[in-house]
Amino acid sequence: MEQYDVFISYRRENASDARIFQQFLEGKGLRVFLDVDNLGSGQFHKQILQHIDQCIDFLFIASPGSLDRCMNEGDYVRLEIAHALKTKKNVIPVLMEKFEWPKSIEDLPEEIRELQKNNAFTYSHIHWKIIQDKLIGHLTSKQGKTQPITDFKSPDWDWAEIIRREPDDRLVTDKKLFKAILDTKYPWHVKDKKSGIEMLLVPPGIFKMGAAETDGQATDAEKPLHLVKIPESFYLSKWQVTQHQWHQVIGRSWKSKFVYHSNPVENLSFNTCYKFLKVGGFRLPTEAEWEYACRAGLEDKPRYGEPDQIAWYKNNSDDATKSVGKKIPNGFGFYDMLGNVAEWCSDLYWSEYYKDFQPVDLIEPCEPFQDPKGLLEEQMVEIVRPDLLSSQMKDICQEGEKVEFERTIRGGSYCDGEEYCRASSRRGYNVNEVAPFVGFRVARSIK
């Protein structure tokens, strides 16, 4: 379940007001929970209470008549306020125009009477731009305070909006990973201005790639386990590219099978995916980058949690994709690295690729192939580094020869069993084929 800083409680007639506060606070780098956007499938009240538990600040939009219905025992706003007060959240009544408190505190249910004693923020539509920063003063959340860009390294920031400089220690709990991110001196959490895609920093490092001999679900294509060096930091999208984000970049919707704005875009070929990358200024992660980001410091383990907690797969998906970000993230803060949709990687696929690697080898990810156009229009590619080919491939491929290969997909999907939802699981797929179980997430180099 994703972590949020601010929970907004409101009546349906105040939905547009709630959206104003959400947009303002998110612009300040805060993560805001709004039920219309962030509720997943399951029990409504149970999810609501869980999200209140996780938030630091609780905003209640108090409009004329909004407290009258709280006299009903099952009223959802009453339940939200009562739970926020009970769990000692920083409860902030936002007093809309013409709102009046009850004449007597006895006119409120006992469990929410403390609400009137809390320090309130008085809203004014006319003076909103003048007073909006006063709302920040009411919050105790430490998220999203704008960091001066001179404090750290800065790549080309024309494309990015900085959300948070330091990692969130509720997500990045491993001290070594936390320090590795800080040592890069790049901001941890940024947002692409054009698409709205949120991206997290992945620091350089060395990890064990592939499957351990003890992994009974692994195939020969995942062995042997070998050391790989990720030499440079890069950014990777927080979750899979959604249908809304596709529309933001391309300007029109894509014909996904499971149509919903926050579901991953799918049913698109590798080549179609590359059109999005070219327009948006992104790239795909390499296989090594993808697995490094997926493992997030966990070596010799097939996945970063129990399948039902971290992934939408065959056993829990009802045979359909789901909105991104509803499962538990990994140690870097990435969601849906396993399950929902399998993800395209930039590497060409060869099942024997690992065969020449010994467990003690240290290699930097590098493709032995070249796409002269920079945008693959066909499956025929030219071999430019035969020394990087496995012995089996050397027998059939010569330098300068053009050969046909698939591209790699990673992570498993909603229709796969848990054996595919593992960090080392790898498969090939035709670059011109489409499937509702294949999507992608984007990467961005810093240098």
C-alpha positions as CSV (number, residue, x, y, z in Angstrom):
1,M,0.0,0.0,0.0
2,E,1.4,3.4,-1.0
3,Q,2.4,5.8,1.7
4,Y,0.8,9.3,1.8
5,D,1.5,12.4,3.9
6,V,-1.9,14.1,3.9
7,F,-5.4,12.6,4.0
8,I,-8.3,14.8,2.7
9,S,-11.8,14.1,4.1
10,Y,-14.7,15.7,2.3
11,R,-18.3,15.5,1.2
12,R,-19.0,14.6,-2.4
13,E,-20.3,18.1,-3.0
14,N,-16.9,19.4,-2.1
15,A,-15.0,17.2,-4.5
16,S,-13.8,20.2,-6.6
17,D,-12.6,22.0,-3.4
18,A,-10.7,18.8,-2.4
19,R,-9.1,18.7,-5.8
20,I,-7.8,22.3,-5.3
21,F,-6.1,21.4,-2.1
22,Q,-4.7,18.2,-3.5
23,Q,-3.2,19.9,-6.5
24,F,-1.7,22.6,-4.3
25,L,-0.2,20.2,-1.8
26,E,1.2,17.9,-4.4
27,G,2.8,20.9,-6.1
28,K,4.6,21.3,-2.8
29,G,5.9,17.8,-3.0
30,L,3.4,16.2,-0.6
31,R,1.8,12.9,-1.2
32,V,-2.0,13.4,-0.9
33,F,-4.6,10.7,-0.4
34,L,-7.9,11.4,-2.2
35,D,-10.3,8.4,-2.2
36,V,-11.5,9.0,-5.7
37,D,-7.9,8.6,-7.0
38,N,-6.2,6.3,-4.6
39,L,-8.7,3.6,-3.4
40,G,-8.1,0.1,-4.7
41,S,-10.4,-2.8,-4.8
42,G,-11.6,-4.3,-1.5
43,Q,-13.4,-3.1,1.6
44,F,-13.9,0.7,1.5
45,H,-13.9,1.4,5.2
46,K,-11.0,-0.8,6.0
47,Q,-8.8,0.8,3.3
48,I,-9.9,4.3,4.4
49,L,-8.8,3.6,8.0
50,Q,-5.5,2.1,6.9
51,H,-4.7,5.2,4.9
52,I,-5.5,7.5,7.8
53,D,-3.2,5.4,9.9
54,Q,-0.3,5.9,7.5
55,C,-0.8,9.7,7.0
56,I,0.7,12.4,9.1
57,D,-1.8,15.2,8.5
58,F,-5.6,15.0,8.2
59,L,-7.6,17.7,6.4
60,F,-11.3,17.9,6.8
61,I,-13.1,20.2,4.4
62,A,-15.8,21.8,6.5
63,S,-18.5,23.4,4.3
64,P,-22.1,24.5,5.3
65,G,-24.0,21.5,6.5
66,S,-21.1,19.1,6.3
67,L,-21.3,18.3,10.0
68,D,-25.0,17.8,10.1
69,R,-24.8,14.3,8.6
70,C,-22.2,13.3,11.2
71,M,-25.1,12.6,13.6
72,N,-25.7,9.5,11.6
73,E,-23.8,6.7,13.2
74,G,-22.6,5.1,10.0
75,D,-21.7,8.4,8.3
76,Y,-18.3,7.9,6.5
77,V,-17.0,11.4,7.3
78,R,-17.8,10.9,11.0
79,L,-15.9,7.7,10.9
80,E,-12.9,9.3,9.2
81,I,-12.7,12.2,11.6
82,A,-13.2,10.0,14.7
83,H,-10.4,7.7,13.6
84,A,-8.0,10.5,12.9
85,L,-8.7,12.0,16.3
86,K,-8.3,8.7,18.0
87,T,-5.0,7.9,16.3
88,K,-3.6,11.4,17.2
89,K,-3.2,12.7,13.7
90,N,-2.7,16.4,13.0
91,V,-6.3,17.1,12.3
92,I,-6.9,20.4,10.5
93,P,-10.5,21.7,9.9
94,V,-10.5,23.7,6.6
95,L,-13.3,26.1,7.1
96,M,-14.9,26.9,3.7
97,E,-16.9,30.1,3.1
98,K,-20.2,30.4,5.1
99,F,-19.3,27.4,7.3
100,E,-20.4,27.8,10.9
101,W,-19.7,25.5,13.9
102,P,-22.6,24.1,15.8
103,K,-23.9,26.4,18.5
104,S,-23.3,23.8,21.1
105,I,-20.5,21.2,21.2
106,E,-23.2,18.8,22.3
107,D,-24.6,18.9,18.8
108,L,-21.7,16.9,17.6
109,P,-21.2,13.1,18.3
110,E,-18.9,12.6,21.3
111,E,-16.1,11.0,19.4
112,I,-15.6,14.0,17.1
113,R,-16.1,16.9,19.6
114,E,-12.4,17.5,19.8
115,L,-12.5,18.6,16.1
116,Q,-13.7,22.1,17.1
117,K,-10.8,22.6,19.4
118,N,-8.2,22.0,16.7
119,N,-6.4,24.9,15.0
120,A,-8.4,25.5,11.8
121,F,-7.5,27.0,8.4
122,T,-10.0,29.5,7.0
123,Y,-10.3,29.3,3.3
124,S,-11.1,32.2,1.0
125,H,-11.5,31.7,-2.8
126,I,-10.7,35.4,-3.5
127,H,-7.6,35.4,-1.4
128,W,-6.5,31.8,-2.0
129,K,-3.2,32.6,-3.7
130,I,-2.3,35.0,-0.9
131,I,-3.1,32.6,2.0
132,Q,-2.3,29.2,0.5
133,D,1.2,29.1,2.1
134,K,-0.5,29.6,5.5
135,L,-2.0,26.1,5.0
136,I,1.6,24.7,4.8
137,G,2.2,26.2,8.2
138,H,-0.6,24.1,9.7
139,L,1.0,20.8,8.4
140,T,3.5,18.7,10.3
141,S,4.5,16.6,7.2
142,K,8.1,17.1,6.4
143,Q,7.7,15.8,2.8
144,G,8.2,17.8,-0.3
145,K,9.8,21.0,1.1
146,T,11.4,22.4,-2.0
147,Q,15.2,21.9,-2.0
148,P,17.5,24.6,-3.4
149,I,18.9,23.2,-6.6
150,T,22.4,24.5,-5.8
151,D,22.7,22.0,-2.9
152,F,23.3,19.0,-5.2
153,K,24.3,17.8,-8.6
154,S,21.9,18.9,-11.4
155,P,21.5,17.2,-14.7
156,D,19.4,18.9,-17.4
157,W,16.5,20.0,-15.2
158,D,14.4,21.4,-18.0
159,W,12.5,18.1,-18.1
160,A,12.1,17.5,-14.3
161,E,10.3,18.9,-11.3
162,I,12.0,17.9,-8.0
163,I,9.6,16.3,-5.5
164,R,12.0,15.1,-2.8
165,R,15.7,15.2,-2.5
166,E,16.3,12.6,0.2
167,P,14.8,9.1,0.1
168,D,11.7,8.4,2.2
169,D,13.0,6.2,5.0
170,R,9.6,4.6,5.2
171,L,10.2,3.1,1.8
172,V,14.0,2.9,1.5
173,T,14.6,1.2,4.8
174,D,18.0,-0.4,4.0
175,K,20.7,1.9,5.4
176,K,23.2,1.0,2.7
177,L,20.7,1.8,-0.1
178,F,19.7,5.0,1.6
179,K,23.4,6.1,1.8
180,A,24.1,5.0,-1.7
181,I,21.3,7.3,-3.0
182,L,22.5,10.2,-0.8
183,D,26.1,9.8,-2.0
184,T,25.1,10.4,-5.6
185,K,24.0,13.9,-4.6
186,Y,21.1,13.7,-7.0
187,P,17.5,14.1,-5.9
188,W,15.7,10.8,-5.1
189,H,12.2,11.6,-6.4
190,V,11.5,13.7,-9.5
191,K,8.6,14.2,-11.9
192,D,8.7,14.5,-15.7
193,K,7.0,17.8,-16.5
194,K,5.5,16.8,-19.8
195,S,4.1,13.4,-18.9
196,G,3.7,13.6,-15.1
197,I,5.7,10.4,-14.8
198,E,7.3,10.1,-11.4
199,M,10.8,8.7,-11.3
200,L,13.1,7.5,-8.6
201,L,16.9,7.5,-8.5
202,V,18.8,4.3,-8.8
203,P,22.4,4.6,-7.6
204,P,25.4,2.8,-9.1
205,G,26.4,-0.5,-7.6
206,I,27.3,-4.1,-7.9
207,F,24.9,-7.0,-7.6
208,K,24.4,-10.6,-8.2
209,M,22.3,-11.1,-11.4
210,G,20.4,-14.2,-12.3
211,A,19.0,-17.1,-10.3
212,A,20.6,-19.0,-7.5
213,E,20.9,-22.8,-7.8
214,T,18.5,-23.1,-4.9
215,D,15.7,-21.4,-6.8
216,G,13.6,-24.3,-7.8
217,Q,11.4,-22.1,-10.2
218,A,14.4,-20.8,-12.2
219,T,15.0,-21.8,-15.8
220,D,18.4,-22.4,-17.4
221,A,18.1,-19.0,-19.1
222,E,18.5,-17.3,-15.6
223,K,21.8,-19.2,-14.7
224,P,24.5,-18.9,-13.5
225,L,24.4,-16.2,-10.9
226,H,27.0,-13.6,-11.8
227,L,28.2,-10.2,-10.6
228,V,27.2,-7.2,-12.6
229,K,28.3,-3.6,-12.2
230,I,25.8,-0.7,-12.7
231,P,28.4,2.1,-13.3
232,E,26.1,5.2,-13.4
233,S,23.0,6.4,-11.6
234,F,19.8,6.6,-13.6
235,Y,16.2,7.4,-13.1
236,L,13.4,4.8,-13.4
237,S,9.7,5.4,-13.4
238,K,8.0,4.7,-10.0
239,W,5.5,2.4,-11.7
240,Q,4.6,1.2,-15.1
241,V,3.5,3.8,-17.7
242,T,-0.2,4.3,-17.3
243,Q,-2.8,4.9,-20.0
244,H,-3.2,8.5,-18.7
245,Q,0.5,9.1,-19.1
246,W,0.5,7.7,-22.6
247,H,-2.2,10.2,-23.5
248,Q,-0.2,13.0,-21.9
249,V,2.8,12.3,-24.1
250,I,1.3,11.1,-27.4
251,G,-1.9,13.2,-27.3
252,R,-4.3,10.4,-27.8
253,S,-5.3,7.1,-26.1
254,W,-3.9,3.7,-26.9
255,K,-6.0,0.7,-27.5
256,S,-5.3,-1.2,-24.3
257,K,-7.5,-4.2,-23.5
258,F,-8.2,-3.1,-19.9
259,V,-9.2,0.5,-20.3
260,Y,-8.7,2.7,-17.2
261,H,-6.6,5.8,-16.8
262,S,-4.5,4.5,-13.9
263,N,-3.9,1.0,-15.3
264,P,-0.7,0.3,-17.2
265,V,-0.8,0.9,-20.9
266,E,-0.5,-2.5,-22.7
267,N,-1.2,-4.2,-26.0
268,L,1.6,-2.3,-27.6
269,S,4.7,-3.7,-29.4
270,F,8.3,-2.9,-28.6
271,N,8.5,-0.6,-31.7
272,T,5.3,1.3,-30.7
273,C,6.8,1.6,-27.2
274,Y,9.9,3.2,-28.7
275,K,7.8,5.9,-30.3
276,F,6.7,7.0,-26.8
277,L,10.3,7.0,-25.6
278,K,11.4,9.2,-28.5
279,V,8.7,11.8,-28.0
280,G,9.0,11.8,-24.2
281,G,12.9,11.8,-24.1
282,F,13.0,8.5,-22.2
283,R,14.7,5.1,-22.8
284,L,14.0,1.6,-21.7
285,P,16.1,0.1,-18.8
286,T,18.6,-2.6,-19.7
287,E,18.0,-6.1,-18.3
288,A,20.7,-5.5,-15.8
289,E,19.3,-2.1,-14.7
290,W,15.8,-3.6,-14.4
291,E,16.9,-6.5,-12.2
292,Y,19.1,-4.3,-10.1
293,A,16.2,-1.9,-9.5
294,C,13.9,-4.8,-8.8
295,R,16.1,-6.5,-6.3
296,A,16.8,-3.3,-4.4
297,G,19.7,-4.9,-2.4
298,L,18.1,-8.3,-2.0
299,E,20.4,-11.0,-3.4
300,D,19.9,-14.7,-3.7
301,K,16.1,-14.2,-3.3
302,P,13.5,-14.6,-6.0
303,R,11.4,-11.6,-5.1
304,Y,11.2,-8.8,-2.5
305,G,8.1,-10.1,-0.7
306,E,5.3,-12.5,-0.8
307,P,3.6,-12.7,-4.2
308,D,0.1,-11.7,-3.0
309,Q,1.5,-8.6,-1.2
310,I,3.7,-7.2,-4.0
311,A,2.2,-8.4,-7.3
312,W,-0.9,-8.8,-9.3
313,Y,-0.6,-12.2,-10.8
314,K,-2.7,-15.2,-11.8
315,N,-3.8,-16.1,-8.3
316,N,-5.2,-12.6,-7.4
317,S,-5.8,-10.5,-10.5
318,D,-9.1,-11.8,-11.7
319,D,-7.4,-12.1,-15.1
320,A,-7.0,-8.3,-15.6
321,T,-4.6,-5.5,-15.0
322,K,-5.1,-3.2,-12.0
323,S,-4.3,0.4,-11.2
324,V,-0.6,0.9,-10.5
325,G,0.8,1.5,-7.1
326,K,-1.7,-0.6,-5.0
327,K,0.7,-3.3,-3.8
328,I,3.7,-3.0,-1.5
329,P,6.7,-1.4,-3.1
330,N,10.3,-2.7,-3.1
331,G,13.3,-1.4,-1.2
332,F,14.0,1.4,-3.7
333,G,10.3,2.6,-3.6
334,F,9.3,1.0,-7.0
335,Y,5.8,-0.4,-7.4
336,D,4.6,-3.3,-9.5
337,M,8.1,-4.4,-10.5
338,L,6.6,-7.9,-10.4
339,G,3.2,-8.7,-11.9
340,N,0.5,-6.5,-13.5
341,V,2.2,-6.4,-16.9
342,A,5.5,-7.7,-18.0
343,E,7.9,-4.9,-19.0
344,W,10.0,-4.4,-22.1
345,C,13.7,-4.0,-21.6
346,S,16.1,-2.7,-24.2
347,D,18.2,-5.9,-24.5
348,L,17.8,-8.4,-27.3
349,Y,16.9,-11.8,-25.9
350,W,19.0,-14.9,-26.0
351,S,18.3,-17.7,-23.7
352,E,22.0,-18.7,-23.6
353,Y,23.2,-15.2,-22.8
354,Y,24.5,-16.0,-19.3
355,K,26.2,-19.3,-20.2
356,D,29.7,-17.8,-20.5
357,F,29.5,-15.8,-17.3
358,Q,31.1,-17.4,-14.2
359,P,29.7,-16.6,-10.7
360,V,32.7,-14.4,-10.0
361,D,32.6,-12.4,-13.3
362,L,32.2,-8.7,-13.0
363,I,30.7,-7.2,-16.1
364,E,29.1,-3.9,-17.1
365,P,25.9,-4.2,-19.0
366,C,26.6,-3.8,-22.6
367,E,24.8,-5.1,-25.7
368,P,26.8,-6.9,-28.4
369,F,24.4,-5.5,-30.9
370,Q,23.8,-2.2,-32.7
371,D,20.7,-0.5,-33.9
372,P,22.1,2.0,-36.4
373,K,18.9,4.1,-36.5
374,G,18.6,4.5,-32.7
375,L,15.0,3.4,-33.2
376,L,14.5,-0.3,-34.0
377,E,12.1,-0.6,-36.9
378,E,12.7,-4.4,-37.4
379,Q,14.1,-7.4,-35.7
380,M,17.2,-7.6,-37.8
381,V,20.2,-6.2,-35.9
382,E,23.9,-5.9,-36.6
383,I,26.5,-7.7,-34.4
384,V,29.2,-5.2,-33.4
385,R,30.7,-6.9,-30.3
386,P,31.1,-10.6,-31.0
387,D,33.3,-10.9,-27.9
388,L,30.2,-10.4,-25.8
389,L,28.3,-13.2,-27.4
390,S,28.0,-16.6,-25.7
391,S,30.0,-19.5,-27.2
392,Q,26.8,-20.9,-28.6
393,M,26.0,-17.6,-30.4
394,K,29.5,-17.2,-31.7
395,D,29.1,-20.5,-33.6
396,I,26.2,-19.0,-35.6
397,C,26.9,-15.2,-35.7
398,Q,29.8,-13.3,-37.2
399,E,30.7,-9.6,-36.8
400,G,28.8,-7.4,-39.2
401,E,26.2,-10.1,-39.8
402,K,22.5,-9.2,-39.3
403,V,20.5,-11.6,-37.3
404,E,16.9,-11.8,-36.0
405,F,16.2,-11.7,-32.2
406,E,13.4,-11.0,-29.8
407,R,13.6,-8.4,-27.1
408,T,13.5,-9.2,-23.4
409,I,10.5,-8.8,-21.1
410,R,10.8,-8.9,-17.4
411,G,8.6,-9.1,-14.2
412,G,5.7,-11.4,-15.1
413,S,2.1,-10.3,-15.4
414,Y,-1.5,-10.5,-14.2
415,C,-2.0,-13.8,-16.1
416,D,1.3,-15.5,-15.1
417,G,2.0,-17.8,-12.2
418,E,4.3,-16.8,-9.4
419,E,7.2,-18.6,-11.1
420,Y,7.3,-15.7,-13.7
421,C,7.0,-13.1,-11.0
422,R,10.6,-13.3,-9.8
423,A,13.4,-10.8,-10.1
424,S,15.5,-13.1,-12.4
425,S,12.8,-14.4,-14.6
426,R,13.4,-13.5,-18.2
427,R,11.7,-14.2,-21.5
428,G,11.8,-13.0,-25.1
429,Y,9.0,-11.5,-27.2
430,N,8.7,-10.5,-30.8
431,V,9.2,-6.8,-31.2
432,N,6.2,-6.5,-33.6
433,E,3.8,-8.5,-31.5
434,V,1.3,-7.0,-29.0
435,A,-0.3,-8.6,-25.9
436,P,-2.4,-7.3,-23.0
437,F,0.1,-8.7,-20.6
438,V,3.1,-6.6,-21.8
439,G,3.7,-3.0,-21.0
440,F,6.8,-0.9,-19.9
441,R,8.3,1.5,-17.5
442,V,10.7,4.2,-18.6
443,A,14.3,5.1,-17.6
444,R,16.4,8.2,-18.0
445,S,20.1,8.6,-18.0
446,I,21.6,11.4,-16.0
447,K,24.8,11.9,-18.0
